[in-house]
Amino acid sequence: ELGGHEVGNMLTLKANEKHQIKQWLLGQRYLSKNQAKVGPSKDPV
């Protein structure tokens, strides 16, 4: 059985993970947008 402290740690880890994934997705979108602007080999979206 988990104590309150372990549960709190797990929830914090999960929240951090979600935040990191969101940041990564935002970064990916930002990169692809910029590539579309400057990349000559890419078709404009």
Secondary structure, DSSP 8 states (H G I E B T S, - for coil): ---HHHHHHHHHHHHHHHHHHHHHHHHHHHHHHHHHHH-TTS---
